[in-house]
Amino acid sequence: MATQTVQNLPPQYVEDLQKDYGKNLTALTGKELDTSKFAPTVAGQDPYQTQAYNLAGAGIGAYQPYITQAAAYTGPGSHSAFMSPYQQDVIDATMSEYDTQAAKGMSGIGLMAAQSGNLGGGREGVMRSEYANKSDMNRALLQSGLLQQGFGQAQKAAQQAYMNQMQMGQGIQQFQAADVAALGQMGATQQAQAQAQLDAQREQNRMAAYEPYERLGYLGSGIASIASGMPGQYQSTVTPNPTPLQTALGTGSVLSGIYGNIMGPYRNQSN
């Protein structure tokens, strides 16, 4: 009994398209992708950020000289640097005037004793002694008051100098911190712009690398629709920012599926 074999073959133009598609698919997938062209890259540190970093490093301990100087304005003897150079002149002039006035007072006692007929007497001596004692006491009080006044003013000036140094130490840190913040912000803005450019270039390189796969995928979808008589459907294999491995695996799966759909109807033979 004779055996009749019937083959359900596609039209010649479809077969030609299938062969061409298979050759292109083999050639395309046989080449290794250079993923370095669209590998993730990080923008380098901007010059402003470098300047901010260096300034921050240089500012560490910048307050120390002010603290050291402030410490010199504390403790015993710290007021001496603020004593008025004219204080002794003022004291000398004041005491000289006081002595002049005291001498006049002593002369007045002698005049009074002469008028009362006790000149050179014991009463005059007592009056002169009492006056001298009181005058000496007042003179000492006056001199100590002047010295105390000068000391108080110098001490107050030393305290003010201490506060000034502390404020300057704090101020320099605040000013440097403001500069570091401003430079850091400008640098971050510039770095973000550079990163955006790198990302855009990476995306462009990635799209260019997968464009042949995309084109071949559309071709395979069209061949499958012609062979099956159904409208072809094709989903783009290029999605935003996939990893190279994910994209390669996804592309391989889609192309393999399309090729299988194309060849499927013509694999079976009836004997």
C-alpha positions as CSV (number, residue, x, y, z in Angstrom):
1,M,0.0,0.0,0.0
2,A,1.5,3.3,-1.0
3,T,2.1,6.0,1.6
4,Q,1.2,9.5,0.7
5,T,2.9,12.4,2.6
6,V,1.2,15.8,2.7
7,Q,3.2,18.8,3.8
8,N,1.5,22.0,4.8
9,L,4.1,24.5,3.5
10,P,3.9,28.3,3.8
11,P,3.9,30.5,0.7
12,Q,7.4,31.0,-0.7
13,Y,7.6,34.7,0.3
14,V,6.8,33.7,3.9
15,E,9.4,31.0,3.8
16,D,11.9,33.5,2.5
17,L,11.1,35.9,5.3
18,Q,11.5,33.2,7.8
19,K,14.9,32.2,6.5
20,D,16.0,35.8,6.5
21,Y,14.6,36.3,10.0
22,G,16.4,33.2,11.3
23,K,19.7,34.4,9.8
24,N,19.4,37.8,11.3
25,L,18.4,36.4,14.7
26,T,21.4,34.1,14.8
27,A,23.7,36.8,13.7
28,L,22.4,39.3,16.2
29,T,22.2,37.1,19.2
30,G,25.6,35.5,18.4
31,K,27.3,38.8,19.2
32,E,28.0,39.8,22.8
33,L,26.7,43.2,23.8
34,D,29.2,45.7,25.0
35,T,27.4,46.6,28.2
36,S,30.2,49.0,29.3
37,K,28.7,51.7,27.0
38,F,25.5,51.8,29.2
39,A,26.8,50.7,32.5
40,P,25.8,53.0,35.4
41,T,28.3,55.8,36.2
42,V,28.5,58.3,39.0
43,A,29.3,61.9,38.4
44,G,32.5,63.0,40.1
45,Q,32.8,65.5,42.9
46,D,32.2,69.0,41.7
47,P,35.0,71.6,42.3
48,Y,32.6,73.5,44.6
49,Q,32.1,70.3,46.7
50,T,35.9,69.8,46.8
51,Q,36.3,73.4,47.9
52,A,33.6,72.9,50.6
53,Y,35.4,69.8,51.8
54,N,38.8,71.4,52.0
55,L,37.3,74.5,53.7
56,A,35.5,72.3,56.2
57,G,38.8,70.4,56.9
58,A,40.8,73.7,57.3
59,G,38.1,75.1,59.6
60,I,38.5,72.3,62.2
61,G,40.0,73.9,65.2
62,A,40.1,77.3,63.6
63,Y,38.6,78.7,66.8
64,Q,41.6,77.5,69.0
65,P,43.7,80.7,68.7
66,Y,40.8,82.8,69.9
67,I,40.2,80.4,72.9
68,T,43.9,80.6,73.7
69,Q,43.9,84.4,73.6
70,A,40.7,84.5,75.7
71,A,42.4,82.4,78.3
72,A,45.1,85.0,78.7
73,Y,42.4,87.5,79.9
74,T,41.5,85.3,82.9
75,G,43.2,84.7,86.2
76,P,45.4,86.9,88.4
77,G,47.2,89.6,86.6
78,S,45.1,89.4,83.5
79,H,44.0,93.1,84.1
80,S,47.5,94.4,83.9
81,A,47.5,94.6,80.1
82,F,44.5,96.9,80.3
83,M,45.7,99.4,82.9
84,S,45.7,102.9,81.6
85,P,49.3,104.2,81.0
86,Y,48.1,107.5,82.3
87,Q,46.7,106.2,85.6
88,Q,49.9,107.0,87.6
89,D,50.0,110.5,86.1
90,V,46.4,111.0,87.2
91,I,47.2,109.7,90.7
92,D,50.3,111.8,91.0
93,A,48.5,115.0,89.9
94,T,45.5,114.2,92.2
95,M,47.7,113.5,95.2
96,S,49.9,116.6,94.5
97,E,46.8,118.8,94.5
98,Y,45.6,117.1,97.7
99,D,48.9,117.8,99.4
100,T,48.7,121.4,98.3
101,Q,45.3,121.7,99.8
102,A,46.4,119.9,103.0
103,A,49.3,122.3,103.4
104,K,46.9,125.2,103.2
105,G,44.8,123.6,105.9
106,M,47.9,123.2,108.1
107,S,48.8,126.9,107.6
108,G,45.3,127.8,108.6
109,I,45.8,126.1,111.9
110,G,48.8,128.3,112.6
111,L,47.0,131.4,111.6
112,M,44.1,130.5,114.0
113,A,46.6,129.8,116.8
114,A,48.3,133.2,116.3
115,Q,45.0,135.0,116.4
116,S,43.9,133.3,119.6
117,G,47.3,133.8,121.2
118,N,48.2,130.1,121.3
119,L,50.8,130.1,118.6
120,G,53.4,127.5,119.5
121,G,51.3,126.3,122.4
122,G,50.2,122.8,123.2
123,R,46.7,123.3,121.8
124,E,48.1,124.2,118.4
125,G,50.3,121.1,118.5
126,V,47.2,118.9,119.2
127,M,45.3,120.6,116.4
128,R,48.1,120.1,114.0
129,S,48.5,116.4,115.0
130,E,44.8,115.7,114.6
131,Y,44.7,117.5,111.3
132,A,47.7,115.6,110.0
133,N,46.3,112.2,111.1
134,K,43.0,112.9,109.4
135,S,44.7,114.3,106.3
136,D,47.0,111.3,106.0
137,M,44.0,109.0,106.3
138,N,42.0,110.9,103.7
139,R,45.0,110.9,101.5
140,A,45.4,107.1,101.8
141,L,41.7,106.6,101.1
142,L,41.9,108.9,98.0
143,Q,44.9,107.1,96.7
144,S,43.4,103.6,97.2
145,G,40.2,104.8,95.7
146,L,42.0,105.9,92.6
147,L,43.9,102.6,92.4
148,Q,40.8,100.6,92.9
149,Q,39.0,102.6,90.2
150,G,41.8,101.9,87.8
151,F,41.9,98.2,88.7
152,G,38.1,97.9,88.2
153,Q,38.3,99.5,84.8
154,A,41.1,97.3,83.7
155,Q,39.4,94.2,85.0
156,K,36.2,95.1,83.2
157,A,38.2,95.7,80.0
158,A,39.8,92.2,80.4
159,Q,36.4,90.6,80.8
160,Q,35.2,92.4,77.7
161,A,38.2,91.2,75.8
162,Y,37.6,87.7,76.9
163,M,34.0,87.8,75.7
164,N,35.1,89.4,72.4
165,Q,37.6,86.5,71.8
166,M,35.0,83.9,72.6
167,Q,32.5,85.5,70.2
168,M,35.1,85.8,67.5
169,G,35.9,82.1,67.9
170,Q,32.2,81.2,67.6
171,G,31.7,83.6,64.7
172,I,34.5,82.2,62.6
173,Q,33.0,78.7,62.9
174,Q,29.5,80.1,61.9
175,F,31.0,82.0,58.9
176,Q,32.9,78.9,57.7
177,A,29.9,76.7,58.2
178,A,27.8,79.1,56.1
179,D,30.5,79.0,53.3
180,V,30.7,75.3,53.4
181,A,26.9,75.0,53.2
182,A,26.8,77.4,50.2
183,L,29.6,75.7,48.4
184,G,28.2,72.3,49.1
185,Q,24.8,73.3,47.8
186,M,26.2,74.8,44.6
187,G,28.4,71.7,44.1
188,A,25.5,69.4,44.6
189,T,23.5,71.3,42.0
190,Q,26.3,71.0,39.5
191,Q,26.9,67.4,40.3
192,A,23.2,66.6,39.8
193,Q,23.4,68.2,36.4
194,A,26.4,66.2,35.5
195,Q,24.8,63.0,36.8
196,A,21.7,63.8,34.7
197,Q,23.9,64.2,31.6
198,L,25.6,60.9,32.3
199,D,22.3,59.1,32.8
200,A,20.9,60.6,29.6
201,Q,24.0,59.5,27.6
202,R,23.8,56.0,29.2
203,E,20.1,55.8,28.2
204,Q,21.0,56.9,24.7
205,N,23.7,54.3,24.4
206,R,21.4,51.6,25.8
207,M,18.7,52.4,23.3
208,A,21.2,52.4,20.5
209,A,22.6,49.0,21.6
210,Y,19.1,47.4,21.7
211,E,17.8,49.1,18.6
212,P,18.6,46.1,16.4
213,Y,16.8,43.8,18.8
214,E,13.8,46.1,18.7
215,R,13.8,46.2,14.9
216,L,14.1,42.5,14.7
217,G,11.3,42.0,17.1
218,Y,9.0,44.1,15.0
219,L,10.0,42.1,12.0
220,G,9.4,38.8,13.7
221,S,6.0,40.0,14.9
222,G,5.1,41.0,11.4
223,I,6.2,37.7,9.9
224,A,4.1,35.8,12.5
225,S,1.0,37.8,11.7
226,I,1.4,37.2,8.0
227,A,1.9,33.4,8.5
228,S,-1.0,33.1,10.9
229,G,-3.3,35.5,9.2
230,M,-3.9,37.3,12.5
231,P,-2.8,40.9,13.3
232,G,0.6,41.0,14.8
233,Q,1.1,42.3,18.3
234,Y,4.5,43.3,19.5
235,Q,5.5,44.8,22.9
236,S,8.6,46.9,23.0
237,T,11.5,45.3,24.7
238,V,13.1,48.7,25.7
239,T,11.8,49.7,29.1
240,P,13.0,52.6,31.2
241,N,16.4,51.8,32.8
242,P,16.4,48.0,33.0
243,T,19.6,46.3,34.0
244,P,21.6,44.9,31.1
245,L,21.0,41.3,32.3
246,Q,17.2,41.9,32.6
247,T,17.0,43.4,29.2
248,A,19.1,40.7,27.5
249,L,17.0,38.0,29.1
250,G,13.8,39.7,28.2
251,T,14.9,40.2,24.6
252,G,16.0,36.6,24.2
253,S,12.7,35.4,25.5
254,V,10.7,37.6,23.2
255,L,12.7,36.7,20.1
256,S,12.6,33.0,20.9
257,G,8.9,33.1,21.4
258,I,8.4,34.9,18.1
259,Y,10.6,32.5,16.2
260,G,8.6,29.6,17.8
261,N,5.3,31.2,16.7
262,I,6.6,31.6,13.2
263,M,7.9,28.0,12.8
264,G,5.2,26.3,14.8
265,P,2.5,25.9,12.2
266,Y,4.9,24.2,9.8
267,R,6.6,21.7,12.0
268,N,3.9,19.0,11.9
269,Q,3.8,16.6,9.0
270,S,1.0,14.1,8.4
271,N,2.0,10.7,7.0
